Amino acid sequence: MNMPVFPASSLSLKLPKADGGIETYRLTASRTFPARLEGTLNRVAFSAAHVVADPLADVDPWLTAAVDWDRTIAFREHVWDLGLGVAEAMDTAQRGMGLDWPTSLELIRRSVSAAKARGALVFSGAGTDHLAVEDAKTINDVIRAYEEQIAAVEKVGGRIILMASRALAKIGRTPDDYARVYDRVLSQVAKPVIIHWLGDMFDPALANYWGTKNLDEAMDVAVGVINANAAKVDGVKVSLLDKQREIDMRRRLDKSVKMYTGDDFNYAELIAGDDKGFSHALLGIFDAIAPAASYALSRLAAGDEAGFHDVLGPTVPLSRHIFKAPTRFYKTGIVFMAYLNGHQDHFTMVGGQESARSTLHLAELFRLADQAGLLANPELATRRMKAVLATRGVDA
């Protein structure tokens, strides 16, 4: 069963083009997706969720994060209503790009509390970002930093996503250094964790992770560490934007360990899987497309793979645009989608990151979101797009 597609509307606006011109863009069609999960899911699916900034706080945004806690938690309620889990305080929440560890811990505390009140799923990022990279002198410094954050998250009742460490990437010279850190940290966790391998396209400071420049060798190290600690690992999220590497790794993991796709370029086919297996999902793009993702996953669980691809397939061009290089600035597109779809009343981000993408980038995002049927209220989205363009010199 497909969601209804409504006729092309009479809505239009002027959008800038790559050649420097302006076009009159007419919105195509909109689709309406349920606001709550209908049916069941046969994949575990997390949305890595963004934070809503407080635009009226008296702070210097590049230096101090001001969070609108009510709207931030309300967005997580929206995700949970759709049957998705929340991956909290990850890079989508601008961890390390505007959100520091004390603010992240407060976010985790609030999110875990809200999830418990409704029996919802939330895992939260624990890393080493309170340890300045220049202050990390030894492997033991990295271990202690991980232990501190893990203890803090577990103290508030949270489950752990073990984030990649910039400090470890700096001082870890060999695969043995990585094995030492992960073996030690995983031996102490209260419940199985999700390990996040974040590629350097998302964070250049994570180049050569697992102690080698060679990705094939890095894969060997990661699989060895994970399988040696399988009892302590719920799953692994791979964010390399490399479909075949994810499939290869998935087939090498211990059978008890889930693969959570972090491939925002190829997620539809990876979640659908093949005759040898499939990936679960832990994706930043699921923040921007949560209603469509929920509905598509429910169709997959119902045995309607064609319906799954009919809904999720058209979202992929939008995701590839949002996550295009420099990939680390994808958060700007995620928050812009939240603004267009009414989940916040402003296009302001912690760290001033609303300026990280060009006017042309935002205009193309609008086109692709419209063509995928992802503008929940086209009239509102058009009005807000015009407002943003006006501040950038375009009379829309």
C-alpha positions in Angstrom: 0.0 0.0 0.0 1.4 3.5 -0.9 0.7 6.7 0.9 -1.6 9.1 -1.1 0.2 11.5 -3.4 -1.6 14.9 -3.8 -1.7 16.8 -7.0 0.9 19.5 -7.8 0.0 22.6 -5.9 -0.1 26.2 -7.1 2.6 27.1 -4.7 5.7 28.7 -6.2 8.7 30.7 -5.2 11.9 32.1 -6.7 15.0 30.0 -6.1 18.6 30.7 -7.0 20.3 28.5 -9.5 24.0 27.4 -9.8 24.5 29.5 -12.9 23.7 32.6 -10.9 20.2 33.0 -12.3 16.8 32.8 -10.5 14.1 30.4 -11.4 10.4 30.3 -10.5 10.1 26.9 -8.8 6.6 25.4 -8.6 6.1 22.8 -5.9 5.3 19.3 -7.3 3.4 17.0 -5.0 3.2 16.3 -1.3 2.7 13.0 0.5 1.1 12.6 3.9 2.7 10.1 6.3 1.3 9.0 9.7 2.4 10.9 12.7 2.6 7.7 14.7 3.9 4.3 13.9 1.3 2.1 12.2 2.0 -1.6 12.5 5.3 -3.0 13.7 9.0 -2.9 12.7 11.4 -5.7 12.0 14.5 -3.5 12.0 15.9 -1.6 15.0 16.0 2.0 13.8 17.5 5.0 15.6 17.4 8.6 14.6 20.4 10.5 15.6 18.6 13.7 16.8 19.5 17.3 16.5 19.3 19.9 19.3 17.1 23.0 19.0 19.0 26.2 19.9 17.6 29.0 22.0 17.8 32.0 19.6 17.1 34.5 22.3 19.7 33.5 24.8 22.2 36.2 25.7 25.3 34.2 24.7 28.0 34.2 22.1 26.9 31.3 19.9 30.4 30.3 18.7 31.5 30.0 22.3 28.4 28.9 24.4 25.7 26.5 23.5 22.2 27.7 24.4 19.6 24.9 24.1 15.8 25.2 24.0 15.2 22.2 26.2 11.5 22.0 25.7 11.6 22.0 21.9 14.6 19.7 21.9 12.7 17.1 24.0 9.5 17.7 22.0 11.4 16.7 18.9 12.4 13.4 20.5 8.8 12.8 21.5 8.0 13.1 17.8 10.7 10.5 16.9 9.5 8.1 19.6 5.9 8.5 18.4 7.0 7.1 15.1 8.5 4.0 16.6 12.1 5.0 16.2 14.8 5.1 18.8 16.8 8.2 19.6 20.6 8.1 19.4 21.4 10.9 21.8 24.2 13.4 22.0 25.9 12.2 18.8 27.5 14.2 16.0 24.0 15.1 14.7 23.4 16.9 18.0 26.6 18.9 17.1 28.7 17.0 19.6 32.2 18.5 19.3 30.8 21.2 16.9 29.0 23.4 19.3 27.9 21.1 22.0 30.3 20.4 24.8 30.4 17.5 27.3 28.6 19.2 30.2 25.7 20.3 27.9 25.7 16.9 26.3 25.3 15.2 29.7 22.4 17.4 30.5 20.8 16.6 27.2 21.3 12.9 27.9 19.8 13.2 31.4 16.7 14.9 30.1 16.3 12.5 27.1 16.7 9.4 29.2 14.2 10.7 31.7 11.7 11.5 28.9 12.2 8.1 27.3 11.7 6.2 30.6 8.4 8.0 31.1 7.0 6.3 27.9 9.2 3.2 27.6 11.0 4.5 24.6 14.4 3.6 23.2 17.4 5.8 23.7 21.1 5.2 23.5 23.5 8.0 24.3 27.0 8.9 23.2 29.9 8.5 25.6 33.3 9.6 24.3 36.4 11.5 25.4 35.6 15.0 24.2 36.0 16.6 27.6 39.7 15.7 27.3 41.4 18.3 25.1 43.3 16.5 22.4 46.5 18.4 23.3 46.1 17.2 26.9 46.0 13.5 25.9 49.5 12.2 26.6 49.0 8.5 27.1 46.6 5.7 26.3 45.6 5.6 30.0 44.5 9.2 29.6 42.1 8.1 26.9 40.9 5.2 29.0 40.2 7.4 32.0 38.2 9.8 29.8 36.0 7.1 28.4 35.5 5.7 31.9 34.4 9.1 33.2 31.7 9.6 30.5 30.5 6.0 30.6 30.0 6.3 34.4 28.1 9.5 34.0 25.8 8.2 31.3 25.1 5.0 33.3 24.5 7.0 36.4 21.5 8.7 34.8 20.2 5.3 33.6 21.5 5.6 30.0 22.6 3.0 27.5 25.9 3.6 25.8 27.0 4.4 22.2 30.8 4.3 22.4 31.9 7.2 20.2 35.1 7.4 18.3 37.8 9.4 20.2 39.8 12.3 18.7 42.3 11.9 21.5 42.8 8.2 20.6 43.1 9.1 17.0 46.0 11.5 17.9 48.0 9.2 20.2 47.0 5.7 19.1 49.9 4.6 17.0 49.1 0.9 16.5 46.1 -1.5 16.3 47.3 -2.8 19.7 46.7 0.7 21.2 43.1 0.6 20.0 42.6 -3.0 21.3 43.9 -2.0 24.7 41.5 0.9 25.0 38.4 -0.9 23.8 39.1 -4.1 25.6 39.5 -2.2 28.9 36.5 0.0 28.4 34.2 -2.7 27.2 35.1 -4.9 30.1 33.5 -2.4 32.5 30.2 -1.4 30.8 27.0 -2.4 32.6 25.1 -3.4 29.4 26.1 -4.1 25.8 27.0 -0.9 23.9 26.8 0.3 20.3 30.3 1.0 18.9 30.5 4.0 16.5 33.1 4.0 13.8 32.9 7.5 12.4 34.9 8.2 9.2 37.1 11.2 8.7 34.6 12.6 6.1 32.4 13.3 9.2 35.3 14.4 11.4 38.8 15.0 9.9 40.3 14.6 13.4 39.5 10.9 13.2 41.8 10.1 10.2 43.7 6.8 10.6 41.3 5.4 13.2 42.1 1.9 14.3 45.8 2.7 14.0 46.2 2.6 10.2 45.6 4.6 7.0 44.5 1.5 5.2 40.8 0.9 5.5 41.1 -2.8 4.8 43.5 -3.1 7.7 41.4 -0.9 9.9 38.4 -3.1 9.2 40.4 -6.1 10.3 41.3 -4.4 13.6 37.7 -3.2 14.2 36.2 -6.7 13.5 38.8 -8.3 15.7 38.1 -6.0 18.7 34.3 -6.2 18.3 34.2 -10.0 18.0 36.6 -10.5 20.9 34.2 -8.5 23.0 30.9 -9.6 21.4 29.2 -10.2 24.8 29.6 -6.5 25.5 28.6 -5.2 22.1 24.9 -4.8 21.0 26.0 -3.6 17.6 28.3 -1.4 15.5 27.4 1.7 13.5 29.6 2.3 10.5 29.8 5.8 9.1 32.1 5.5 6.1 29.6 6.2 3.3 30.9 3.0 1.7 28.2 0.5 1.0 30.4 -2.5 0.2 32.6 -2.1 3.2 29.6 -2.1 5.4 28.3 -5.3 3.8 31.7 -6.9 4.1 31.9 -6.0 7.8 28.4 -7.1 8.5 29.2 -10.6 7.2 32.2 -10.8 9.4 30.7 -9.8 12.7 29.8 -12.3 15.4 26.2 -13.4 14.9 25.1 -11.8 18.1 26.3 -8.3 17.0 24.0 -6.1 15.0 25.1 -3.9 12.1 23.6 -0.4 12.3 24.0 1.3 9.0 25.4 4.8 9.2 25.5 5.2 5.4 23.5 8.2 4.6 24.1 7.6 0.9 22.9 4.0 0.6 20.7 3.3 3.6 17.6 2.1 1.7 19.3 -0.9 0.1 21.4 -1.7 3.1 18.3 -1.8 5.4 16.4 -3.9 2.9 19.3 -6.3 2.8 20.0 -9.4 0.7 19.8 -13.1 1.1 22.8 -13.0 3.4 21.5 -10.4 5.8 20.6 -6.8 6.4 21.5 -3.7 8.4 19.5 -2.1 11.2 19.7 1.7 11.2 21.3 4.5 13.2 21.1 7.5 10.9 21.3 11.3 11.0 19.0 11.5 8.0 16.3 9.8 10.0 16.0 13.1 11.9 15.0 14.9 8.8 12.8 12.1 7.3 11.4 10.4 10.4 7.7 10.1 9.3 8.7 8.7 5.9 11.3 6.4 7.5 8.8 5.0 10.0 6.2 4.3 7.4 8.7 2.7 5.0 10.0 0.5 7.7 6.5 -0.6 8.7 5.8 -1.5 5.0 9.0 -3.6 5.0 7.9 -5.4 8.2 4.6 -6.1 6.6 6.3 -7.8 3.6 5.7 -4.9 1.2 9.3 -4.3 0.0 8.0 -2.4 -3.0 6.2 -0.1 -0.7 9.3 0.3 1.4 11.4 1.4 -1.6 8.6 3.6 -3.0 8.7 5.7 0.2 12.4 5.5 1.2 14.0 5.5 -2.3 13.0 9.1 -3.2 14.6 10.4 0.1 18.0 9.2 -0.9 18.9 12.1 -3.3 18.0 14.5 -0.5 20.2 12.7 1.9 23.1 12.6 -0.5 22.7 16.4 -0.9 22.6 17.1 2.8 25.6 14.9 3.5 27.7 16.0 0.5 31.3 17.1 1.2 32.3 18.7 3.4 30.1 16.1 5.1 30.7 17.4 8.6 28.4 20.3 7.8 25.4 18.0 7.2 23.9 19.2 10.5 22.9 22.5 8.9 20.6 20.7 6.4 19.1 18.5 9.2 18.2 21.6 11.2 16.9 23.4 8.1 14.5 20.5 7.4 13.3 20.8 11.0 12.7 24.5 10.5 10.8 23.9 7.2 8.7 21.2 8.8 7.7 23.3 11.8 9.6 21.5 14.5 11.2 24.8 15.5 10.4 28.4 14.8 13.8 29.6 13.7 16.8 28.6 11.6 19.4 29.1 14.4 21.9 26.5 15.5 24.3 26.2 18.4 27.8 27.2 17.3 26.4 29.5 14.7 26.4 26.5 12.3 23.4 27.8 10.3 26.0 29.6 8.2 27.9 26.4 7.3 25.9 25.8 4.0 25.4 28.2 1.1 22.1 29.7 -0.1 22.4 27.5 -3.2 22.7 24.4 -1.0 19.6 25.3 0.9 17.6 26.0 -2.3 18.5 22.6 -3.7 17.6 21.0 -0.4 14.1 22.6 -0.7 13.7 21.2 -4.2 14.7 17.7 -3.3 12.6 17.7 -0.1 9.6 18.8 -2.2 10.2 16.2 -4.9 10.4 13.4 -2.2 7.2 14.5 -0.6 8.9 15.4 2.6 7.5 18.9 3.2 4.8 18.1 5.8 3.1 21.5 5.3 4.1 22.9 1.9 2.5 26.3 2.6 4.5 26.7 5.8 7.7 25.4 4.2 7.4 27.8 1.3 6.8 30.7 3.6 9.8 29.9 5.7 12.0 29.3 2.6 11.1 32.7 1.4 11.9 34.2 4.7 15.4 32.7 4.7 16.0 33.7 1.1 15.0 37.3 1.9 17.8 37.5 4.5 20.2 36.3 1.9 19.2 38.9 -0.8 16.7 36.8 -2.8 13.3 38.3 -3.3 11.3 35.1 -3.4 
